[in-house]
Amino acid sequence: MQDVANLAGVSAKTVSNVLSGYEHVSPQMRERVLAAVGELGYEINVSARNLRVGRSRVIGLALPELSQAYFAELADSVIRFAGERGYAVLIEQTIADDVSEVSTAAAMRKHSIDGLIYSPLSFAADDAAHLDTEFPLVILGDPVEGSIADHVTMANVAAMRGATEHLLSLGRTRIASIGANPEGPVGTGASRLQGYVEALRNHGLEPDPALIVSASVWHRTYGVEAVERLIASGAEFDAIVCFNDALALGAMHALQRSGRRIPQDVSVVGFDDIEDSAYATPSLTTVSPRRDDIARTALDLLIDQIEGDERRESPHIVEVGFTLVVRESSAGVLVV
């Protein structure tokens, strides 16, 4: 900057004013400075400028598993919308051996980020103590009593209730669910199980424990294994609602391998609307949690904390809606 000032015959402060867009600079002075900038090929040191104002314009995004399509697609949305706001994104995977999710997320503070969007597999009130809630933070997931962080949540109960009601509207009455935690209802799984149960009871059906199939990990492999257990149990079923699309894709693979037709014999519904669901055979009916809305809302809340001047009295909790995307796995022509 001093070299530019010397060439233009002005002070370094004048150069700074021109480059910062300060309006009280004469057109002649601005032209001289910009000509010197062009001649010297000067580029603003953005990192140094951000350091002076105490911001890096980098936010953190802590996700459980980037190998899972939902989280990879969520990261894509966050990166795109953050770029529109002039922020870069540093991504960390929080599932690591011998290290808790919360510890990994909290450690991201060492990377000089301005704030953090954190998507845990599960989050309890005790976990909040391990996160610096004075630091800009938005949590993706169900609100936790006692947490003072902003939350962006899915309509998990209503969405799963809607997915189950869709199957009931097709005349399916022996609807299995795949995804409950074998150790008991916790977190997102508990909310989705609640929606499934409510839909059945609203239609005068009592949930059959034999049709509530656990899956400790929501991967394709566990969807295959869950359906194989369901078939081996001898329980009758004519539909399956899965707690995410990965489980649903695995479930469809197991059903087809067993000779069951989809949707003629068994209708299948997933949750997440990952890209693969549209290209499965048959294409998968699924709940879209409106991933772009989640990403944009989380960024708005986080940047408001980063750039806002006033301390909030209470956290913001925003529930994003959902859309049921009906495809061939449930809506194909039934053959009697």
N, C-alpha and C positions, 0 to 999 in steps of 0.2 A: 504494500500500500504506500510506503514511503517512496519507493521508486516511481510509482504513478504520480504522486504529489510533486516530486522533483521535476518530472518531465512536463507536467501540466503547469508548473509554476504556481502551485497552490499549497495549502496546508494539508496534512494527512486527515485532519478533521473534516475539511471540505470534501475530500475524496470519500470519506465514510458517509457523509451526508448524502452525496450523490448516489452512492451505491445502495443506501438504505431507503432511497426514495423520498428523502426529506424535501418538502415542496418549496421551502423558502431559499432556493438556489436559483440564480439567474440562468436563463437559457444559454447565454454565452459560456458561463462557468461550467455548466453541465456538459456542454458540447466539448470543451477542452478536456475535461476529466475523462469522458467516454472515449475520446480520440486517443488519449494516453493509454487507457485500459486496452483498447484494441491493438495499439501498436506494440505494447509489452506482452499481450496475451495473458493479462492478469485474471485469475480466478479467485473468487471469494472462498476463503477457508471456512466452510460451513461448520465443521467440528469446533473450530476455535470460537466462532460466533455463538454457537449453542452453549459452549462451556461458560462463556461470559454471562449468559442469561440463566445459567443453571439448568438447562434442558439439553437432552441429547436428540430429541425428536425420534427416539426409538422406543417402542413399546414391546413388552414381553407377551408371549402367548404360550401357556403351559398346557399341554395336551397329553392324555394318557398313552395313546398308541398311534403313531403316524402310519403304521401298516394297516390300520383299519380305515376303510374308505371314507366313513363319515367324518373322522377327524381330519383326514387329508383334505377333504372337500371344504370343511369348515375353515381350515387354515388358508386355503385359496381365497375364500370370501373375505376373511379378515385382512389378508395382505392387499387385496384389490381396494377395499374401502379405506384402509389406512393410507394407502398411496394417494388416494383422492384428497385426504386431509393433510398430506405432507409428512406423514410418519412412515418409518421403516419398521419391520417386525422381526424380532428375534424369537425363534421357536425353540422350546425345550420339551423333550419327552419325559414325562414324570414317572412312568413305571420303570423302575430300575431295581436290581437286586439289592436287598438289604437297605434300601433307602425309601422312606415313605414319600408318597405323592406330595404332601404338604412341605416336607423338608426340601425337596427338589424345587418346588415352586418358590419357596422363600429364598433359596440360594440364588435365584435369578437376579436379586437386587445387586449382586456383585458386578453385574454387567452394565451398570450405569444406564439402566432403562428408566423411562419417565413414569411408567405404570405397568400394570400387569392384568391380562385377561387369563383367568385360570379355570380350566374345565376338568374338575376331578371326577373320578369314577364314583366316589362317595365323599361326602363332606359332613362332619359332625361339629357340634358346638365346641367341643374341646380343640378341634383343629384350628379354630380361629385364633387361639392364643399363640400359635406358632407362626402366624402371618402378621406382618406389621400393618395393621389396618390404618395407621396414619399415612401410609403410602397409597397412592391411587391404585385401587383394586376393584375388579369386577369379576364375580364368580358366575359361571354358567352352570346352572343346576337348581335343584329345589332349595328354597329358602330354609335356613336353619335358625331355629330359635336361639337368640342370644348373639347371632352374628351381626356385626354392624357394617358389613361390606355390601355394596350394591350387588344385586342378583338379576340375571336374565334367565328366565325359566321357560321350559316347554309346558304346554298344556297336556301333561302326560296322562292324567286321569281321563280327561274329556276325549283326548285323541284315541286312547285305547278303547274307551267305551264306544266311540264312533266306529272304530274298526270292527269291533265285535258285533255291533248292531248291524253293520253292513252284511256280515255273514248270516246273521239271524234273518235279515230281510230276504235272503236268498233261499230261505227254508232250511238252513243248516241248524241243527239242534244239538249235535254232539261235537262241540267245538273245543278242541284242545288248545292250551296255551303253552308256549315254550319260552323260558327265560327267567323263571322265578329263581331266586337264590336258594340253594339247598340248605343254607344255614338260617334261613328265615327272611322275612320281608324287610329289605333295607333299600334306601335311596330310590333311584329311578325305577328299579325293578319293582319295588313295593307300590309305587304310584301306578305303574302300568298294570300290575296285577289287580289293583283296586278297580281300575276302569273296566277290566275284563269281567270281574265279579259283578260289578254294578250292572253292566249291560245284561248279563244273564238273569239276574234277579229282577230287573225291570221287566223282563219278559216271562216271569214266572218260572224260571229254571234255576234250580239250586246247583251251584258248581260241584262237579264230580272230582274229588281229589285225584282219581286215577287219570284225569285229563289235564292236571296241572303238573307239567313236566319241568323239572329244574334244569338249569344250565349255568354252571358257575362262571363260565367265560362266554361272552357273546361273539363267538367266532363260527365260521362255517362248519368246522369239524364237530363242534358241540351241537350244532343243529342236526347234523347227520346222526350223531350218537343219541340225541334225545328222541328222534323219530324211531330209531331202531329199538330203543327201550320201550317206546309207546306201542309199537307193533308187537314186540315180544310179550308185552303184558296181557295181550288179548283184548284190551279195551276197544270198544267200537268208537270210531270218530269219523266225521264227515267234513271237518274243516280244522284248520290250524291257524292261530294268530300268534305271530312271533314278536318278541320284544325288540328285535332290530332286523334289518335286512340281511345281515350276514347269517344269522340263525335261519332266516326264511330260505335263503339260497341253499344252505346245507340241508334244510328240511325237504325242499323240493327234490334235491338230488337223491336223498334216501327214499322218498316216495316213489320216484320213477324207477329206481333200482329194484324196488319191491314189486313193481308191476301195477302200482296204483296210478290212475290217470288224474291229471290236474287240468281243469277243475271238476271233471265229470265225477270222479270218485271222492276227491278231497279238494276243497278250496283252500287257498293259502293267502295270508295277508302278512306283510312285514311292517317295518317302522324305520324311517330315516330318509327314504327316497334317494338312495345313493345312485350314481349313474349306472352301475351294473344292473340295477333292478329293472330298468327299461329295456335292457338287451338280453335278459334271461329268456329261457325257453321252457314254458311260456313266460311272457313278461309278467313282472311281479306287481300285484296290487299292494300299495304301501301308503303309509302316512307320511306326508311331507311336513316336517317341523318348521318349514320356511327358514332354511339355513341362512340365506342372505339377510333376512330380517333380524335373526339372532346376532349375526356378525355386526351389522350396522348399528343396532341398538346398543350392543356392548361397547363398541367404539365411541359412540356418542356419549355414553355415560362416563367412560374412562377419560376421554379428552376434556369433558366438562370438569372432571376432578383435577386434571393436570393444569388446565388453563384458567380455571375458576379462581376467583379471589376470596370467596367466602367459604367458610367451613360449614358443611351441612349439619343440620340437626338430627337427621335420621337417614337411613339408607333408602335408596330407590329400589323397588322390586317391580320388574316388568315381566309380564307373562306374554309370550309371543303365541299367536294362534297357529292353526294347523290346517292342512288340506288333505282329504283322502283322495289319492290318485288311483282310480279304478282301472285295472288292466286285465289281462287274460287269465291270470291265476285264480281269479274269483268270478270274473264276468264272462267267461267263455260259454259257449252253448252247451247246456247239460244234455247228455245222452242217457236216456233211461234204458 
